[in-house]
Amino acid sequence: MPKMKTVSGAKKRFKVLSSGKIKMNNAFKNHILTKKTTKQKRNLTNSAYVNETDMGNVKRMLCIGK
């Protein structure tokens, strides 16, 4: 059986912490920022953790055992 390959886009976007959580950056902070409020843009700057419902998909893309 061939080796599992990590999804290249996933390894650029996610970081696995020692606690087992996966850190990510928020979306929607790239362009079309004029219609977004200052508060919304400021809150999108902070990083977030992957939700439990998406954890299986992200771990599969990063080839992390369950």
C-alpha positions as CSV (number, residue, x, y, z in Angstrom):
1,M,0.0,0.0,0.0
2,P,1.4,3.4,-0.9
3,K,2.2,6.1,1.7
4,M,-0.4,8.6,2.6
5,K,0.3,12.0,1.3
6,T,-0.5,15.2,3.2
7,V,-2.6,17.7,1.3
8,S,-0.3,20.6,0.5
9,G,-2.9,23.3,1.1
10,A,-3.7,21.9,4.5
11,K,-0.1,21.9,5.8
12,K,0.1,25.6,4.9
13,R,-3.2,26.5,6.7
14,F,-3.2,24.4,9.8
15,K,-0.9,23.9,12.8
16,V,-1.2,21.1,15.3
17,L,-0.7,22.1,18.9
18,S,0.7,19.9,21.7
19,S,-2.7,19.7,23.3
20,G,-4.1,18.0,20.1
21,K,-6.1,21.1,19.0
22,I,-5.5,22.4,15.5
23,K,-5.0,26.1,15.0
24,M,-6.1,28.0,11.9
25,N,-6.5,31.5,10.6
26,N,-10.0,33.0,10.0
27,A,-11.3,33.5,6.5
28,F,-12.8,36.6,5.0
29,K,-9.9,39.0,5.8
30,N,-8.4,39.0,2.4
31,H,-10.3,41.4,0.1
32,I,-13.5,43.4,-0.1
33,L,-12.7,44.9,3.3
34,T,-14.4,48.3,2.7
35,K,-17.9,47.0,3.5
36,K,-16.8,45.2,6.7
37,T,-16.7,47.0,10.0
38,T,-13.5,47.8,11.9
39,K,-14.7,45.5,14.7
40,Q,-15.3,42.6,12.3
41,K,-11.9,43.0,10.7
42,R,-10.2,43.2,14.1
43,N,-11.8,40.0,15.3
44,L,-10.9,38.2,12.1
45,T,-7.2,38.9,12.7
46,N,-7.1,36.5,15.7
47,S,-6.5,32.8,15.0
48,A,-9.1,30.2,15.8
49,Y,-9.3,26.5,16.5
50,V,-10.8,23.9,14.2
51,N,-14.3,22.8,15.3
52,E,-14.9,19.3,16.5
53,T,-17.2,18.5,13.5
54,D,-14.3,19.4,11.1
55,M,-11.5,17.7,13.1
56,G,-11.8,14.4,11.3
57,N,-11.5,16.0,7.8
58,V,-8.6,18.1,8.8
59,K,-6.7,15.2,10.5
60,R,-7.3,13.1,7.4
61,M,-5.8,15.9,5.2
62,L,-2.8,16.2,7.5
63,C,-2.4,12.4,7.8
64,I,-2.7,12.4,11.6
65,G,-3.9,9.3,13.3
66,K,-7.2,9.4,15.1
